[in-house]
Amino acid sequence: MIFEGQAWSYATLNRQANQLAWHLRAQGVGAETVVALLVERGPRLVSSLLAILKAGGAYLPLDSMYPAQRIATMLDDAGVGLILTCDGLRGHLPDSALPTICLDRDREALFGQLSTDPQIEVGQQQLAYCLFTSGSTGRPKGVQIEHRALSNLLAAMQAAPGLTASDVWLSVTSAAFDIFAVEVYLPLISGARILLASKQDTSDPMALARLANEYGATVLQATPATWRMLIDSQVELTLDTAMSGGEAMDDALADGMRTFACRVWNLYGPTETTIYSSRAHIVAGQSPTLGGPVENTRLY
């Protein structure tokens, strides 16, 4: 993984995730324990996600941009057992009696933990993560996703569009959105490299293009809004695979994405059905479709 010019090896990432996982286990985190995660974008965010899963728990990603009332509602509705954050972000959290781990303040306690894999057995039907809808139609609704659903989606994506150890995935999505899980776990299970864009770079098309070109990014998954930002800015960007999801794809968007990559994919699915439910390889001259269902699922 690369972030702001610094590289993390698989061994380093795994070691830090393991140390935090053992610490979480000592705090009582296990099967069906929901851990709320409010951590800034960076390597610490990725190792924290892995640590929660390694401990056998499930994560609820929070965003510092959320209003305090929304965060309070999410914490209560999801039955959160513990909060994982950093000192600089505690002010975004509502007053709560929930136990809280601060990754920077509790650094010494983490360094003292084992670095070996916890080897916690996780059942297919155990909870992997919780996400909340936008709440645009009223009270935000929580969605619970099991391990079997996430594993199935990742295996399907590994097959098509496909990913190999030689790929470099440019990650631009907020951790509060479900497609961020694809940007983290799919490269890691494929032996590929994660090129994690900073929060500032994700909204700057020139900075994204520079980052992608400097490190040889081969894959980018983004919403149509992000793709249009790149297209309208006329940046120079050369990828192998461009994926769009989250909103409808039209002909103009597909044509614009094709100027950046030889393979364009349209991905679709609501959070409730685990990130993506369908995929379509959009070739030149073909209007975008939703395509067919991912493996082991049906479309109605």
Buried (B, 14 or more C-beta within 10 A) or exposed (E): BBBEEEEBEEEEBBBBBBBBBBBBBEBEBBBBBBBBBBBBBBBBBBBBBBBBBBBBBBBBBBEBEBEEEBBBBBBEBBEBBBBBBBEEBEEBBBEBEEEBBBBEEBEEEBEEBEBEEBEBEBEEEBBBBBBBBEEEEEEBBBBBBBBBBBBBBBBBBBEBBBBEEEBBBBBBBEBBBBBBBBBBBBBBBBEBBBBBBBEEBBEBBEBBBBBBEEBBBBBBBBBBEBBBBBBEEEBEBBBBBBBBBBEEBEEEBBBBBBBBBEBBBBBBBEBEBBBBBBBBBBEEEEEBEBBBBBEEBEEE
